[in-house]
Each structure stands twice: as C-alpha cells, then as structure tokens.
C-alpha cells in the first residue's frame, strides 16, 4: 500500500464504505488493518471496506474487493458496486462498465434518470449454490435444529413487540447467501437480537445475510437487514435483490418492485427474459481523506 493512502467515504442509501484505490500496486491490507480502518470509534468507520485492484477478467474495468468490519471478505455488495460504478463513470466518461468481484462480473450502467444500475445476473436457487448445509427446499427452509434462538433472544423478541415465531425463510444467493423471512411487520422484528443467531445458524456453512420483509403491495416491499459480518445496516443491495426474488418465488410480488430500506429505496427487477436481477439506485460521495500512520501501524 502507498504511504498514507487516500480514501473516499461513499454510501448508497446510508450503507457506507471506505474506498481505497490500490490498482497501481495491487496491495491488499491484512485483516487487522481492515478492522482498524472499519472501526467507527478508532478508524474511519464503515459497513464495508472496498479495495480496488487491477481486474483479471477480460473486459472488466476494475476488481472490487469487499471486506466486512470483522475483516472477512464478502462476495457481493450492490450498494458498493454502485459507488465504484460512479467512480468508473467519472474516470472514463462512459455511462457503462464492468466491475469484477470474487463472485463474478457485474455490468453497471448509468440510467437516464441519473441512477446507477447493476446487473447481478441470475440468482442461484439450489441448496448447494447458496450454500446450505444439507439438501432442502430453498423456497421454505426449515431451521429447527439446534433451537433457532437462545433464551435471551427469545425474551428480547417477546419484550419488543410479542414477535414469538419466525416463519421458514426463502434462501437465495446473489453471489452471497441470503435468507429472507416474510413477516407481518418488518418494523417489529428485534433484528439486533435474532440477527446474530440466524447469521451463524448451522444451516448456513458460510454464514448468511438475513432479511426481514413485509409486502406493502405487489410493487412495493419493506425490508430490514442484518448483514453477514457487518450487522444492521441502512441498506443492502444484494439483500434487496434476494428479497424481490424470494417474493416472486412465493407469489407475493411482481417481477419489478421498489424495496424500501431504512436508508431509502431501490428499484429491483427480476427479468423474465434472461432471469437476470437488475438493481438501480443512487451513489453518494461524503468526503475524501488520507489514512494516518497511526491507523496503518495499528
């Protein structure tokens, strides 16, 4: 890494990122440094640290490494992809590009109304593609062994609105695993209590992103999220895509809908023509900065 590297603080609907361009030297920070940068009290603070590197795939413009605050690497992040896409558009002057991740290539385009669209490709719906720990119907995954929630989490659920039971989730991979729970009211779910246990449930060998959603109407879904390795976030692009796919599979939604998140709204479409999932939304720049020697030597 360059001495005292510069960074950008960007966000998509409040889902915030520290973005460092390391395309020149290809350096990837180790886990302690990733955690130090992401720390909201002693570092810059972010939901994910994004490191840009040179692409290895033909036709790709940049490789986007995605790291959670705990230092683990993520396979996909829709909101971060839009932020990186904005940087590519400003750099190239073109309204399109391709972002490479460890999960594959993500074509990005600027829409006529100024939003940024990401093509996630087809969702992965088979149990071993998500992956799950054993063969099961991904449309309604049974999570009953070992007990889903500890006594503490169960008490929290009861204390915070009487949310006593969880339905079977619909599981989807959008380059990373998601379990979508359709509930009567997403606002009443004590995510901070149930999210950690669901993320690490034995059914999910690579852990899991957890979404709680309720249907407003066939073109509108309210969703809240617990992100794998990050916790509660204001928005999750891949989670919004997974939620729309799950809703369509359950017969609850049209193939194009607005997903309402804590931080704002995303437009999601699961195209019937090629089964690709398209996400469109904004990308914002908060500020620019330089990492100090104190952080780099943590």
HELIX and SHEET records of a PDB file:
HELIX    1   1 UNK A   31  UNK A   38  1                                   8    
HELIX    2   2 UNK A   78  UNK A   92  1                                  15    
HELIX    3   3 UNK A  127  UNK A  130  1                                   4    
HELIX    4   4 UNK A  151  UNK A  159  1                                   9    
HELIX    5   5 UNK A  186  UNK A  188  5                                   3    
HELIX    6   6 UNK A  191  UNK A  199  1                                   9    
HELIX    7   7 UNK A  237  UNK A  249  1                                  13    
HELIX    8   8 UNK A  293  UNK A  296  1                                   4    
SHEET    1   A 6 UNK A  73  UNK A  74  0                                        
SHEET    2   A 6 UNK A  62  UNK A  68 -1                                        
SHEET    3   A 6 UNK A  48  UNK A  53 -1                                        
SHEET    4   A 6 UNK A  15  UNK A  21  1                                        
SHEET    5   A 6 UNK A   6  UNK A  12 -1                                        
SHEET    6   A 6 UNK A 284  UNK A 290 -1                                        
SHEET    1   B12 UNK A  73  UNK A  74  0                                        
SHEET    2   B12 UNK A  62  UNK A  68 -1                                        
SHEET    3   B12 UNK A  96  UNK A 101  1                                        
SHEET    4   B12 UNK A 104  UNK A 110 -1                                        
SHEET    5   B12 UNK A 116  UNK A 122 -1                                        
SHEET    6   B12 UNK A 276  UNK A 281 -1                                        
SHEET    7   B12 UNK A 264  UNK A 270 -1                                        
SHEET    8   B12 UNK A 256  UNK A 261 -1                                        
SHEET    9   B12 UNK A 220  UNK A 227  1                                        
SHEET   10   B12 UNK A 209  UNK A 217 -1                                        
SHEET   11   B12 UNK A 177  UNK A 182  1                                        
SHEET   12   B12 UNK A 170  UNK A 173 -1                                        
SHEET    1   C10 UNK A  73  UNK A  74  0                                        
SHEET    2   C10 UNK A  62  UNK A  68 -1                                        
SHEET    3   C10 UNK A  96  UNK A 101  1                                        
SHEET    4   C10 UNK A 104  UNK A 110 -1                                        
SHEET    5   C10 UNK A 116  UNK A 122 -1                                        
SHEET    6   C10 UNK A 276  UNK A 281 -1                                        
SHEET    7   C10 UNK A 264  UNK A 270 -1                                        
SHEET    8   C10 UNK A 256  UNK A 261 -1                                        
SHEET    9   C10 UNK A 220  UNK A 227  1                                        
SHEET   10   C10 UNK A 231  UNK A 232 -1                                        
END                                                                             
